[in-house]
């Protein structure tokens, strides 16, 4: 005669068969899944699996589980679906086999007891709230809503048909039924989100395992980089590398990956077959003390161009934490800062001989990390005549002196101090002095550091007559040798513009919004050479020119600066900024242009003791 024992085992049959058949199909599907992804054109759906599949996989029934679940074979997909259905049927939802199994285990009297009904109501409500708080996976939300509705429904749910429902359930059968139920619910738990859309599935190269800080000593450094995709698609592209920091470092980059252009090409890096690149760095100027430098790596992958910076810090040597001055206040009186780490047992005194700059912090430093900030007078940035390989200004030299020990000099570039090009209305005409006896490229980027193109396959423009081009982010054009015609480039007033021959950078400019005014030779807001130069107004209206003198030495007789009071539209004038004799002062002349007109600035400051 049917009883509670029969009810329990009968209701276990379908969910158990579904669950274990699904498990077998999942393992078969994993074995049929390729190690390489298919050619996706849209974001794929990623599946998760249960603890039982993970355990069997770790025991050797499958391989590369996390990898293959990203593009699992349809057989495995069907298996995962069956397992989830079998697991879900065992939940204690009224009308589901799981609720009837609970009826068989507890008995009809206990199931209808008021205290047990209250406990079931509270448990169902808590389950509903937990699901709605923890996940947005809509099948779970639907299941929780059905559970709450069926449990709280005023309509009576028919009890399972049992002929002898009041017959007892022996302990052995109870343990058997309960063990199978509990095992499937625990081992088959599919997680709060069994499937989801994979974001960043074609995001280019991953740098998650790449270091950001490395120590070095004895003028040698090495780093190995793993090449694997950030998403799931195979990745091909280029790497460019360069050293930034003190110009006295003399660091050279060596890698078997680099070709004769200094570019590293890699192809078809995948999650299953990642590549690697070993980079060795060595100094060729050992007479200078070791200082912090950084290796900037350009990751040039189609539609995904990014950068990664690795800072190398000398072990046991007092040195800046970052090899560049940080521009804290980019004003007429700029403020630049850098952090210095003084090693144990070292004590240094800082000295500055540049009259345009002064310290804002303590200059006697003991062991520890210190903020070093300097405030510049008007013209301080323009007085810096030297530039690094990326055309940033080299900041004021700081002498680090010690008692009875050798002295060091901090000689660091200032970030964001490349020459500027001003454009208006999103158009910029290539000036005639940009013409060259050999072909070169113009490349543009909207963000990041300026780099030359990684590939040498660049479309050459027909530079005869009038022509124009739109320059998008990381786009390039190849200009032939000789005249470039009446050329207009169209791009946003942001980012950077670089002139290149191969991977060699000939010039780099920051692009800003402003009147289209240029100087020749030189650039706006940069130090002008001693003597005459041209101010070129490329706007359609005339612009006034004014002179501005500043500094404690401008009253000396050694200076000469003059310019016409106005420059007509689409024309140029000659101006002059000259120094006579050998004055004991530092000076700088530069030109700025804004909506109020053009200004020729001249600043001079006496050296200490003059």
C-alpha positions in Angstrom: 0.0 0.0 0.0 1.4 3.4 -0.9 2.7 5.4 2.1 5.1 8.3 3.0 8.1 6.2 2.1 6.8 5.5 -1.4 5.8 9.2 -1.8 9.4 10.3 -0.9 11.2 7.9 -3.3 8.7 8.5 -6.1 9.1 12.3 -5.9 12.9 11.9 -5.9 13.0 10.0 -9.1 12.5 12.8 -11.7 14.6 15.5 -10.1 17.4 13.0 -9.4 17.4 11.6 -13.0 17.4 15.2 -14.4 20.2 16.3 -12.2 22.6 13.3 -12.8 21.8 13.1 -16.5 22.6 16.8 -16.7 25.9 16.3 -14.9 26.9 13.5 -17.3 25.9 15.7 -20.3 27.8 18.6 -18.9 31.0 16.5 -18.6 30.6 15.2 -22.1 30.0 18.7 -23.4 33.1 20.0 -21.7 35.2 17.3 -23.4 33.7 18.3 -26.7 34.4 22.0 -26.2 37.5 23.4 -28.1 40.3 25.2 -26.3 40.0 28.2 -28.6 36.9 30.5 -28.7 34.7 30.8 -31.8 34.5 34.0 -33.8 32.1 36.0 -31.7 30.6 39.1 -33.1 28.7 40.1 -29.9 29.1 39.6 -26.2 28.8 35.9 -25.3 26.8 34.4 -22.4 29.0 32.9 -19.7 27.8 30.0 -17.7 28.6 29.0 -14.1 28.3 25.4 -12.8 27.8 23.6 -9.6 30.2 22.2 -7.0 29.8 18.6 -8.2 31.0 19.5 -11.8 33.9 21.5 -10.3 34.9 18.5 -8.1 34.7 16.0 -11.0 36.7 18.3 -13.2 39.4 18.6 -10.6 39.5 14.8 -10.4 40.3 14.6 -14.1 36.9 14.2 -15.7 37.4 17.5 -17.5 40.0 20.2 -18.3 40.1 24.0 -18.4 36.7 24.4 -16.8 36.8 28.2 -16.4 38.0 28.5 -19.9 35.6 26.2 -21.6 32.5 27.5 -19.8 33.0 30.7 -21.8 32.1 28.9 -25.1 30.8 25.5 -23.9 29.5 22.9 -26.5 25.7 22.7 -26.9 25.8 19.3 -25.2 27.3 20.8 -22.1 24.8 23.7 -22.3 21.9 21.2 -22.3 23.5 19.4 -19.4 23.8 22.5 -17.3 20.2 23.3 -18.0 18.9 19.9 -17.0 21.0 20.0 -13.8 19.5 23.4 -12.8 15.9 22.1 -13.6 16.5 19.0 -11.5 17.9 21.1 -8.6 15.0 23.6 -8.8 12.4 20.9 -8.6 13.7 19.9 -5.2 13.0 23.3 -3.7 10.2 23.3 -1.1 7.8 25.3 -3.3 4.1 24.2 -3.1 3.3 22.0 -6.0 7.0 21.1 -6.6 8.4 17.6 -5.9 10.5 19.2 -3.2 7.4 20.2 -1.2 5.9 16.8 -1.5 9.2 15.2 -0.3 9.1 17.6 2.7 5.5 16.4 3.2 6.7 12.8 3.2 9.6 13.5 5.6 7.6 15.5 8.2 4.2 14.0 7.8 0.7 15.5 7.2 0.1 16.3 10.9 3.3 18.3 11.3 3.0 19.9 8.0 -0.4 21.4 8.9 0.5 22.3 12.4 0.2 26.0 13.1 3.7 26.5 14.4 5.2 24.8 11.3 3.0 26.7 9.0 4.3 29.9 10.6 7.9 28.8 10.3 7.3 28.0 6.6 5.8 31.4 6.0 8.7 33.2 7.7 11.3 31.1 5.9 9.6 31.7 2.5 9.5 35.4 3.2 13.1 35.5 4.2 14.1 33.5 1.1 12.2 36.0 -1.1 13.9 39.0 0.5 17.3 37.4 0.2 16.9 36.6 -3.5 15.7 40.1 -4.3 18.6 41.7 -2.4 21.3 39.4 -3.7 20.7 39.0 -7.4 19.1 40.5 -10.5 19.0 37.1 -12.2 15.4 37.0 -13.4 14.7 33.2 -13.2 15.6 33.3 -9.5 13.4 36.3 -9.0 10.5 34.6 -10.8 11.1 31.4 -8.8 11.1 33.3 -5.5 7.9 35.2 -6.5 6.2 31.9 -7.3 7.3 30.4 -4.0 5.9 33.3 -2.0 2.7 33.3 -4.0 2.0 29.6 -3.6 2.9 29.6 0.1 0.8 32.6 1.0 -2.1 31.8 -1.4 -5.4 31.6 0.4 -6.4 28.8 -1.9 -5.7 25.4 -0.5 -3.0 23.5 -2.3 -4.1 19.8 -2.7 -2.1 17.5 -0.5 -0.1 14.7 -2.2 -2.3 11.7 -2.8 -1.3 9.0 -0.3 -3.5 6.1 0.6 -1.9 5.5 4.0 -0.6 8.9 4.7 -0.7 8.4 8.5 1.6 5.4 8.4 5.0 6.2 10.0 8.3 6.7 8.1 11.1 4.5 9.4 14.4 6.1 10.3 16.4 4.4 7.6 14.1 5.6 4.8 14.0 9.1 6.3 17.8 9.2 6.2 18.0 7.9 2.7 15.5 10.3 1.3 16.9 13.2 3.3 20.5 12.5 2.4 19.7 12.4 -1.4 17.7 15.6 -1.1 20.4 17.4 0.9 23.2 16.1 -1.3 21.6 17.4 -4.6 20.6 20.7 -3.0 24.2 21.3 -1.8 26.3 19.8 -4.6 24.0 21.1 -7.3 23.6 24.7 -6.1 24.1 26.7 -9.3 24.9 30.1 -7.7 23.1 33.4 -7.6 23.8 34.1 -11.2 24.2 30.8 -13.3 24.6 32.8 -16.5 25.6 36.3 -17.4 26.7 38.4 -20.4 30.5 38.7 -20.5 31.6 42.3 -20.4 34.9 43.3 -22.1 35.0 40.1 -24.1 37.2 41.8 -26.8 39.0 44.3 -24.6 42.5 43.7 -26.0 45.5 42.8 -23.9 45.4 42.2 -20.1 47.9 43.9 -17.8 46.4 42.5 -14.5 49.5 40.4 -13.9 52.0 43.1 -14.9 54.0 44.7 -12.1 53.8 48.4 -11.4 56.9 48.8 -9.2 60.2 47.0 -9.4 63.5 47.5 -7.6 66.8 47.3 -9.3 70.5 47.6 -8.5 73.9 47.8 -10.3 72.5 49.3 -13.4 70.5 46.2 -14.4 66.8 45.5 -14.5 64.6 42.8 -15.9 60.9 42.2 -16.2 58.8 39.4 -17.9 55.4 40.3 -19.2 52.6 37.7 -19.9 50.6 38.4 -23.1 47.1 37.2 -22.6 43.7 38.7 -23.7 41.6 40.7 -21.3 38.5 39.1 -22.8 38.2 35.8 -24.6 39.1 36.7 -28.2 42.6 36.1 -29.5 44.7 39.2 -29.4 47.3 40.5 -31.9 49.1 43.8 -32.0 52.2 45.7 -31.1 54.1 46.8 -28.0 56.2 49.9 -27.9 58.5 50.7 -25.0 60.5 53.7 -23.8 62.3 54.8 -20.7 61.2 58.1 -19.0 62.9 60.0 -16.2 66.2 61.8 -15.6 68.0 62.3 -19.0 71.3 61.3 -17.3 70.0 57.7 -16.8 71.3 56.4 -20.0 69.0 53.3 -20.0 68.8 51.0 -23.0 66.0 48.5 -23.7 66.9 45.0 -24.9 64.4 42.3 -25.9 64.3 39.5 -28.5 60.8 40.6 -29.3 61.9 44.1 -30.6 62.4 44.5 -34.4 64.7 47.0 -36.1 62.1 49.7 -35.6 62.0 49.1 -31.9 58.5 47.6 -32.0 57.4 44.2 -30.6 54.9 42.3 -32.7 52.7 39.6 -31.1 50.0 37.4 -32.7 47.1 35.3 -31.5 47.7 35.4 -27.8 44.8 33.5 -26.1 43.8 32.4 -22.7 44.8 28.8 -23.5 48.1 29.8 -25.2 49.4 33.1 -23.7 52.7 34.6 -24.9 55.4 36.3 -22.9 58.0 39.0 -23.4 61.2 39.4 -21.5 62.6 43.0 -21.2 66.1 43.7 -20.1 67.3 47.2 -19.2 70.9 48.3 -18.8 72.7 51.6 -18.2 75.4 52.9 -20.5 76.3 55.9 -18.3 77.4 54.4 -15.0 79.2 57.6 -13.9 75.8 59.2 -12.9 74.1 58.0 -9.7 71.1 55.7 -10.0 67.7 57.3 -10.0 64.1 56.2 -10.3 62.9 55.8 -13.9 59.8 54.4 -15.5 59.2 52.1 -18.4 56.2 53.2 -20.4 54.7 50.4 -22.6 52.1 51.2 -25.3 49.7 48.3 -26.0 48.6 48.9 -29.5 45.7 46.4 -30.3 43.0 47.1 -32.8 40.4 49.4 -31.2 42.1 49.0 -27.8 45.1 51.2 -27.3 46.3 51.6 -23.8 49.4 52.2 -21.7 51.1 50.5 -18.7 53.7 52.1 -16.6 56.3 50.2 -14.5 58.4 52.3 -12.1 61.9 51.1 -11.4 63.4 52.3 -8.1 67.0 51.8 -7.1 67.5 49.6 -4.1 69.1 51.3 -1.1 69.5 54.6 -2.9 67.8 58.0 -2.0 65.7 58.8 -5.0 62.3 60.2 -6.0 59.4 57.7 -5.8 58.2 58.9 -9.3 60.7 60.1 -11.9 58.6 63.2 -13.0 57.7 66.4 -11.3 53.9 66.5 -10.9 52.3 69.7 -12.0 50.1 70.6 -9.0 49.2 74.1 -10.0 49.5 75.1 -13.7 49.2 78.9 -13.2 51.4 81.9 -13.8 53.2 81.0 -10.7 53.3 77.2 -11.1 53.7 74.6 -8.3 55.5 71.3 -8.9 55.9 68.5 -6.5 57.6 65.1 -6.2 58.0 62.5 -3.4 61.5 61.6 -2.3 62.4 58.5 -0.3 65.5 58.9 1.8 66.9 55.5 2.7 68.0 54.6 6.3 71.3 56.1 7.3 71.2 58.9 4.7 70.7 62.6 5.4 70.6 65.1 2.6 70.4 68.9 2.2 68.7 70.3 -0.9 70.0 73.3 -2.8 68.5 75.2 -5.7 70.3 77.8 -7.8 67.5 78.7 -10.2 66.2 82.2 -9.3 62.8 81.4 -10.9 62.1 78.6 -8.4 62.0 78.3 -4.6 61.4 75.5 -2.1 58.1 75.3 -0.2 59.2 72.5 2.2 62.1 71.6 4.5 65.4 71.2 2.7 67.1 69.1 5.3 65.8 65.5 5.0 66.3 62.4 7.1 65.3 58.8 6.4 61.7 58.4 5.3 59.4 59.7 2.6 59.1 63.4 2.0 57.1 65.8 -0.2 59.3 68.2 -2.1 57.4 71.1 -3.7 58.7 74.1 -5.5 56.9 77.4 -6.4 57.8 79.2 -9.6 57.8 82.9 -10.3 56.1 84.1 -13.5 58.1 82.7 -16.4 59.5 79.8 -14.4 58.3 77.1 -16.8 59.4 79.2 -19.8 62.9 79.7 -18.3 63.5 75.9 -18.5 65.4 75.5 -21.7 66.0 71.8 -21.8 63.5 69.1 -22.8 63.5 65.3 -22.6 62.9 62.9 -25.5 59.1 63.4 -25.1 59.6 67.2 -25.3 58.7 67.8 -21.7 60.6 70.6 -20.0 63.4 69.4 -17.6 62.7 71.0 -14.2 65.1 72.9 -12.0 68.2 70.9 -11.0 68.3 70.2 -7.3 71.6 69.4 -5.6 71.5 66.7 -2.9 74.5 67.3 -0.7 75.8 65.1 2.1 78.6 65.4 4.7 81.7 63.3 3.7 79.7 61.6 0.9 79.2 62.2 -2.8 76.5 64.6 -3.9 73.7 63.8 -6.3 71.6 66.0 -8.6 67.8 65.6 -9.2 67.2 66.5 -12.8 63.6 65.5 -13.6 61.1 66.3 -16.4 57.9 68.1 -15.5 54.7 66.3 -16.6 52.4 68.0 -19.0 54.9 70.6 -20.3 55.1 69.7 -23.9 54.8 72.6 -26.5 51.3 73.6 -27.3 49.3 74.1 -30.5 46.2 76.2 -30.4 43.3 75.5 -32.7 40.0 77.2 -33.3 36.8 75.8 -34.8 38.3 72.3 -34.9 40.6 73.1 -37.8 44.4 73.5 -38.0 46.4 74.3 -41.1 49.8 72.7 -41.5 52.4 75.6 -41.6 54.8 75.8 -44.4 57.8 75.4 -42.1 56.6 71.9 -41.3 57.7 70.9 -44.8 60.6 68.5 -44.8 63.1 67.1 -47.3 62.0 63.6 -46.3 58.6 62.1 -45.7 57.2 62.0 -42.2 54.0 61.2 -40.3 51.5 63.3 -38.3 49.7 61.2 -35.7 47.1 62.3 -33.1 45.7 60.9 -29.9 42.9 62.1 -27.6 44.5 60.9 -24.3 47.5 59.2 -22.9 51.2 59.7 -23.9 52.2 60.6 -27.4 53.6 57.7 -29.4 54.4 57.2 -33.0 52.5 54.6 -35.0 53.4 51.0 -34.4 52.9 50.0 -38.0 54.8 51.4 -41.0 51.7 50.9 -43.2 50.3 54.5 -43.2 48.2 56.0 -46.0 50.1 58.7 -47.9 48.2 61.8 -48.7 48.1 63.5 -52.1 49.7 66.8 -50.9 49.2 68.8 -54.0 46.8 71.8 -54.0 44.1 72.2 -51.4 43.3 69.1 -49.2 42.0 68.3 -45.8 41.8 65.3 -43.5 39.9 64.3 -40.3 42.2 63.0 -37.6 40.5 60.6 -35.2 42.0 59.2 -32.1 45.2 57.3 -32.8 45.0 58.0 -36.5 48.0 59.0 -38.7 48.8 60.4 -42.2 52.0 60.1 -44.2 53.2 63.4 -45.7 55.6 63.2 -48.7 58.8 65.1 -48.9 58.7 68.6 -50.1 55.7 70.9 -50.2 52.5 69.8 -48.5 50.2 72.2 -50.3 47.3 74.1 -48.6 46.6 71.4 -46.0 44.0 71.5 -43.3 43.6 69.0 -40.5 40.4 68.6 -38.6 40.4 67.3 -35.0 39.1 68.3 -31.5 41.0 70.8 -29.4 42.3 68.2 -27.0 44.9 65.5 -26.7 48.2 65.6 -28.5 49.8 65.8 -32.0 53.1 64.2 -32.9 55.5 64.3 -35.9 57.3 61.1 -36.6 59.7 59.3 -38.9 59.1 55.7 -38.3 59.0 55.3 -34.5 61.3 58.2 -34.0 59.4 61.2 -32.6 60.4 64.5 -34.3 58.1 66.7 -32.2 55.2 66.4 -29.8 52.5 69.0 -29.0 49.6 69.4 -26.6 46.5 70.5 -28.4 44.4 73.2 -26.7 41.5 75.5 -27.7 42.5 79.1 -28.5 43.3 81.6 -31.3 45.3 80.0 -34.2 48.5 81.9 -33.6 52.0 80.5 -34.1 55.6 81.6 -33.7 58.5 80.7 -35.9 60.9 79.4 -34.8 59.4 78.0 -31.6 55.9 77.4 -30.2 53.5 79.4 -28.1 54.1 79.6 -24.3 57.7 78.2 -24.8 61.0 80.0 -24.4 62.0 81.9 -27.6 65.5 81.9 -28.9 67.7 85.0 -28.5 67.0 87.3 -31.4 64.2 88.0 -33.9 61.3 85.7 -34.6 58.0 85.8 -36.4 54.5 86.0 -34.9 52.0 84.4 -37.4 48.3 85.3 -37.1 46.2 82.6 -38.8 42.9 83.9 -37.7 40.5 85.9 -40.0 40.7 89.0 -37.8 43.6 91.2 -36.8 45.0 90.8 -33.3 46.7 93.4 -31.0 50.1 92.7 -29.6 51.2 93.9 -26.2 54.4 93.5 -24.1 54.6 92.3 -20.5 57.8 92.6 -18.4 58.3 90.8 -15.1 61.0 89.9 -12.7 63.5 91.7 -10.4 66.1 92.2 -13.2 64.0 93.5 -16.1 65.2 97.1 -15.4 68.7 96.2 -16.4 70.1 97.5 -19.7 70.8 94.0 -21.1 67.4 93.3 -22.4 65.6 94.2 -25.6 62.1 93.2 -26.5 59.8 94.8 -29.1 56.9 93.9 -31.4 54.4 95.8 -33.6 51.2 96.8 -31.9 49.1 94.7 -34.2 49.3 91.8 -36.7 46.7 91.7 -39.5 44.5 88.7 -40.3 46.3 85.9 -42.1 49.7 87.6 -41.9 52.8 87.7 -39.8 55.1 90.3 -38.2 58.6 90.2 -36.9 59.3 90.6 -33.2 62.5 90.6 -31.1 63.7 89.3 -27.7 67.4 89.8 -27.2 70.0 89.8 -24.5 73.2 91.9 -24.7 76.3 91.2 -22.8 76.6 88.6 -20.1 74.2 89.6 -17.3 74.1 87.7 -14.0 70.5 86.8 -14.4 68.3 84.2 -15.9 65.8 85.2 -18.5 62.9 83.9 -20.7 60.8 85.4 -23.5 57.6 83.7 -24.7 54.4 84.5 -26.6 50.8 83.8 -25.6 47.6 84.3 -27.4 44.0 84.4 -26.1 40.7 86.2 -26.9 42.3 89.5 -25.6 45.1 89.4 -28.1 48.8 88.4 -28.4 51.3 89.1 -25.6 55.1 89.0 -25.8 56.3 88.3 -22.3 59.8 88.9 -21.0 61.0 87.8 -17.5 64.4 88.2 -15.9 65.5 87.3 -12.4 68.9 88.0 -10.9 71.0 85.1 -9.8 71.9 84.7 -6.1 74.6 87.1 -5.1 74.3 89.2 -8.3 
